[in-house]
Amino acid sequence: LKAAYKFYCGKDIINAHSAEADIKATYEVLLSQIEKYAGKDYEDRKGNISQPVKNDVEALHDFTNLNKPVDFAGRMVYDEDNQPLFNFGKHKGKTVFKVFDEEPSYYAWMMNGDFPLYTKNRLEKFWKQHREQKSENKQSARAPEIKTKPISTTNTKVDSPQQKQTPQQTQPKPKDNKPVDEDMLKMLAGKFKKL
C-alpha cells in the first residue's frame, strides 16, 4: 500500500498501518487509478480490446472479476460457458466434472484436505450433480433395452387367495435326537484333542 500510494498519489502515508490511514490511502489509490486508466485500451486473453476502467462500481466489478470464482478461496472458477473449473494444482483449467470422471479420488482428497468449508460445500454440490447426472445417463441408456411383454386379455386366469402360492422355506428334516452318551463325548474330545 505504501508503494502504491507513493506511485499513484505522489505522497507518503502518514501514520501507516493504522486502520484509518490505510483506509484513506486505499481510497485515494483507487481514485488515482481510475483517473489514470479511464479511457485506456485493454486487451483481454481473447484479443478483444475495450476500455473497462470507469468510475462505476459495477463496471469495475465486471473488469476485476475476470475469473468468476465459485468459492471465496478461488480454488474453483466458472468458465465462459458457466462450467466450474479447478483453478489450482494438476487439474487447473479442467472442468470439475471431467476430473470427477478421470480421477474420482480427487474429490475425496479435497474433502479430507485443508480447504475452506465453503470450498468443500461447493465441491460437494458439484459431486452430487455429477453423480445424479451419471445415474440419469445410466438409466436412459438402459431404457431402450427394457422390453415389455404384451399383456394378453384373453384366457387370463385370476388366482384366488387360496390358490396363490407363496414361497415356503424348506426346513431340514429333524434328526432323531438322542441323549448324549459316552461314545459321543469321546468322539467330540478326539476332534479337539491336541496333536
C-alpha positions, 0 to 999 in steps of 0.5 A: 500500500505504501508503494502504491500510494507513493506511485499513484498519489505522489505522497507518503502515508502518514501514520501507516498501518493504522486502520484509518490511514490505510483506509484513506490511502486505499481510497485515494489509490483507487481514485488515482487509478481510475483517473489514470486508466479511464479511457485506456485500451485493454486487451483481454486473453481473447484479443478483444480490446475495450476500455473497462476502467470507469468510475462505476462500481459495477463496471469495475466489478465486471473488469476485476472479476475476470475469473468468476470464482465459485468459492471465496478461496478461488480454488474453483472458477466458472468458465465462459460457458458457466462450467466450474473449473479447478483453478489450482494444482494438476487439474487447473483449467479442467472442468470439475466434472471431467476430473470427477470422471478421470480421477474420482479420488480427487474429490475425496482428497479435497474433502479430507484436505485443508480447504475452506468449508465453503470450498468443500460445500461447493465441491460437494454440490458439484459431486452430487450433480455429477453423480445424479447426472451419471445415474440419469445417463445410466438409466436412459441408456438402459431404457431402450433395452427394457422390453415389455411383454404384451399383456394378453386379455384373453384366457387370463386366469385370476388366482384366488387367495387360496390358490396363490402360492407363496414361497415356503422355506424348506426346513431340514428334516429333524434328526432323531435326537438322542441323549448324549452318551459316552461314545459321543463325548469321546468322539467330540474330545478326539476332534479337539484333542491336541496333536 
